[in-house]
Amino acid sequence: MALSDHERKLLAEMEAALEQEDPRLLSTLTGKARTKQGSRALLGFGILIIGLLVLISGLIAKATVVGVIAFLISLSGVILILTNLSVKPPATKGRKFGLGSTLEDRWDRRNNNEI
């Protein structure tokens, strides 16, 4: 069933509002290219894997220094992952955010224009 022109217009408005309010969510939902944070998190994961491989090789070689260095490499990878995957709340400027508040604002504007 095809959408009417009015429904397409409302959908386009809602997408534009979502893009303004939370572009990261929109890129996640639409499957667009990764952000820098996502790439850095993958880099951190790679560093973590390398650190674990070095740790295992240090255990096999029975070299304590290699194990300590491998632990530090793995720790830096975990820190890189955690700092780039943390959720940061949007800064509020006295106005509500979210799809619900946007729809409420549109409803109020629509009712004010009809009266």
Protein Blocks (a to p, Z undefined) as FASTA:
>chain_A
ZZdfklmmmmmmmmmmmmmmmmmlmmmmnopacdfklmmmmmmmmmmmmmmmmmmmmmmn
opaklmmmmmmmmmmmmmmmmmmmcccddddehiaedjklmmmmmmmmmmmmmZZ
